[in-house]
Amino acid sequence: MLMKAMPMKAESSSGQAQLKRANRMALIRQLRVQPGQSRVDLAHALNLTKSTVSALARELIDEGWLLEREVLITGDVGRRPTPLFVDPTRMLLLGAQVGIGHVRVVLTSLTGEVLSASSATYDTDREVDVCILALTRTLLDTTEALGETQRIIGIGLGLPGGVDQAHNQLVFAPHLDWHHVPFGALLQAALRGTPLSGVAIFMQNDADVAALGETEFNPSPMADPLLLVLVGEGVGAGLVVGGRLLTGARGLAGEVGHMVLQIDGPLCSCGRRGCAEALIGSRALMQQGEQAPTPAAVAKAGRYLGVLLQNLAAAYDPACIVLGGAAVALGDALLAPVRETLQQYAQAAGLSEPALRVSRFGDDAIAVGAAALAGYRLTQPTLG
């Protein structure tokens, strides 16, 4: 009987540890959304006892996750509540964009402030190891000036293709011809013996992480669901609903660049004709012999982008659509026909057009989003 009871005790202990971890992370996430709450506020918001919140808060302050600031002046008699905040200086995140021939790395706080950044290039004609080497060097360069009290707790990667979370691999990067690459394991091996050895690595498609950046850093309940569409060499989308990232059964959700918008249209890199990528991506913007996109090409791409966004809005009914990627730098030349197309479809159906804005992180949308992915996985480990 004694031998049978022992696993039950271990299981009970394990369950208590998991519950404590979940409560700790719930405190951090609550303060990311609503900074400055007191222990009493947090206890009410999270349905925990004040003593539990006080004990967890003390641990998190000692470890460097949280900090206390000046006492709020409330006018009430008695002890005034002390506001708590996520510490922006000690627990840090690394986010990396793995682009086509280039990598971009940012160092951020838990709340998304960019503290430093570095970039590098690599030869796309060579094996993936060349990219891993460039990325390793850039990650180490970005963290070279860390202070003694600062700690990297996670590394996020935004990759140019579908990611299979179950098998921890990049399934396919179409513009690099990479197939079934264990990218995270390769990077972990390359970082062995460095100051970043053993740091948790998380990876996801670039559009997915860019969407997470918009929802994890400076979140707004008015932007849920949030749909982000990246337009560069390819076209991809990320969708966040209720704080959860929609990745699909195989990690391939959001490959909207291969939705067909024109029957018998221009040939796409995937082998089909009329895909969004062939009509909107960077190759569609460059006319043969031209050094820069022509106004006519940009306007045409903008109209097709408007059609794509209309289709996605009809499918997902997002509260907010965010545009990101290199093409956004074209400004109103691209965005004006996008908005005009959306307005026309909305008016024809007697509906209001979907809210549309540009990514708040600009050129760093993917890299910052990758840092957000690391924070997301660490503070919500049970979510997809």
Sequence and secondary structure as in RCSB ss.txt:
>XXXX:A:sequence
MLMKAMPMKAESSSGQAQLKRANRMALIRQLRVQPGQSRVDLAHALNLTKSTVSALARELIDEGWLLEREVLITG
DVGRRPTPLFVDPTRMLLLGAQVGIGHVRVVLTSLTGEVLSASSATYDTDREVDVCILALTRTLLDTTEALGETQ
RIIGIGLGLPGGVDQAHNQLVFAPHLDWHHVPFGALLQAALRGTPLSGVAIFMQNDADVAALGETEFNPSPMADP
LLLVLVGEGVGAGLVVGGRLLTGARGLAGEVGHMVLQIDGPLCSCGRRGCAEALIGSRALMQQGEQAPTPAAVAK
AGRYLGVLLQNLAAAYDPACIVLGGAAVALGDALLAPVRETLQQYAQAAGLSEPALRVSRFGDDAIAVGAAALAG
YRLTQPTLG
>XXXX:A:secstr
 HHHHHHHHHHHHHHHHHHHHHHHHHHHHHHHHSTT  HHHHHHHHT  HHHHHHHHHHHHHHTSEEE       
 SS     EEE SSSEEEEEEEE SSEEEEEEEETT  EEEEEEEE  TTS HHHHHHHHHHHHHHHTTT  TT 
EEEEEEEEESSEEETTTTEEEEETTTTEEEE HHHHHHHHHTTSTTTT  EEEEEHHHHHHHHHHHSS  GGG S
EEEEEESSSEEEEEEETTEE   TTS TT GGGSB STT SB TTS BSBHHHHHSHHHHS TT SS  HHHHHH
HHHHHHHHHHHHHHHH  SEEEEESGGGGGTHHHHHHHHHHHHHHHHHHT     EEE TTGGGHHHHHHHHHHH
HHHH TT  
